[in-house]
Structures are given as structure tokens and as C-alpha cells.
Amino acid sequence: MNEPRVPRYHRAMSRDPGGYLEVKRGSGWEPVLRLYGFLRAVPHELVDCLFERSSTLQFDPIAAGRGVPGNASEDVWLDWEHLERPSASWVDWTEIIGVDHADLSPGLDEGPTRYRRVMDEHGRTVEWALADDPRLHGASGKPRDTPVLEEEKGEFLYRWERRSRREALWTQHDRRARALMEIFRVLAEEYGAANVRLIYWTW
């Protein structure tokens, strides 16, 4: 029996993390990693790709609004049931590897990607290369309906771009979010893709 317990109330997911990575051993699910405390925040592009349209990227989420699975481990229910108006969903590894990772977001990212000017011996710009920290620093935010898609400042170019699902899943600037996805992948290799799932909620 895997009927979800869906909350009576719904609200858009934020980047405040709660939930678990679970694995299925035998006939039951067991917690492996508690998100609260491991993650300080969940990058908007990851939430957008997996669970809810929460950013300007506007991906069609892989696993929206499912609630907590009815056969979740006791640890999950102990954490979840005392929360007020939680919004929850879950996804397993088969769904993550089954989606088209080259799929581009309909919308542009909220923040720009930073490129560094590359010049020839005559001081002419020959190309723009990704900066060492392309997502950590940028120009001031643009309104969502702005027609300006790039802005040049000194030796840097800031460009507002669409994102692929591959980028949203694997290249977040948050190192702990990257670590979460890597742990997810390793567990799927060990236990099988259908036997590892990420349960996520906000409150």
C-alpha cells in the first residue's frame, strides 16, 4: 500500500529544506539521510526541476504535489506530522534518470551567469569564457520581464540564460546540494534505482 497522505493545505515550496533520503531494504523503507541540518537551503533550480515551479525557470516538475508516500519510514512521519501546513512530495532515482536532461527551461534564470573577457595580443576581445565562479557573483538582479539579457561590466559579461535539467540537477553552486545528488546516485547504484527516493517538504 503506497497511498500518499496529502496535506489539506498547499503552498509554493520554498528553499527551506526538510525530508529524507530513504532506501528500501526487504519489504520496508529506511531513512539514510535527514535533509534538515544537512542542507542549509535547496537551490531554486533543483526544487523547480523536481517538485514545484518555484522560480523563473518554470520547468515542468518531475514529481509535483505527491504528498508523503504512505509507506514512508517512521522517522519520516515523526518529523512530518507535527508540522503546520506542510507541502510535500517525493521522487525516486528511476524518474530522475528517465527525464530528458537536455531539456531547457522555458524561462530564464533569476540570476546571471558570469563570463570573463578573453583578449588577443592587440587588446581585442576574442571570446567570453566562463568565470571561475560563474554563478556566485553577478550584476544586480533584473526584473523578470526585462528585455535586457546580458550586461557588460569591466572585464566581465553577465548573461541571463535558460538552464538545462542537467544543470539544474547536477551543477548547483551549493556544494551540499551537489553532495545530496551524488549520495542519491551512489545509493541507487547499490540498492537499485527504484529502491531509493528523496522525500522533500517545506513548512
C-alpha positions, 0 to 999 in steps of 0.5 A: 500500500503506497497511498500518499497522505496529502496535506489539506493545505498547499503552498509554493515550496520554498528553499527551506529544506526538510525530508529524507533520503530513504532506501528500501531494504526487504519489504520496508523503507529506511531513512539514510539521510535527514535533509534538515541540518544537512542542507542549509537551503535547496537551490531554486533550480533543483526544487523547480526541476523536481517538485514545484515551479518555484522560480523563473525557470518554470520547468515542468516538475518531475514529481509535483504535489505527491504528498508523503508516500504512505509507506514512508519510514517512521522517522519520516512521519515523526518529523512530518506530522507535527508540522503546520501546513506542510507541502510535500512530495517525493521522487525516486532515482528511476524518474530522475534518470528517465527525464530528458536532461537536455531539456531547457527551461522555458524561462530564464534564470533569476540570476546571471551567469558570469563570463570573463573577457578573453583578449588577443595580443592587440587588446581585442576581445576574442571570446567570453569564457566562463568565470571561475565562479560563474554563478556566485557573483553577478550584476544586480538582479533584473526584473523578470520581464526585462528585455535586457539579457546580458550586461557588460561590466569591466572585464566581465559579461553577465548573461541571463540564460535558460538552464538545462535539467542537467544543470539544474540537477547536477551543477548547483553552486551549493556544494551540499546540494551537489553532495545530496545528488551524488549520495542519491546516485551512489545509493541507487547504484547499490540498492537499485534505482527504484529502491531509493527516493528523496522525500522533500517538504517545506513548512 
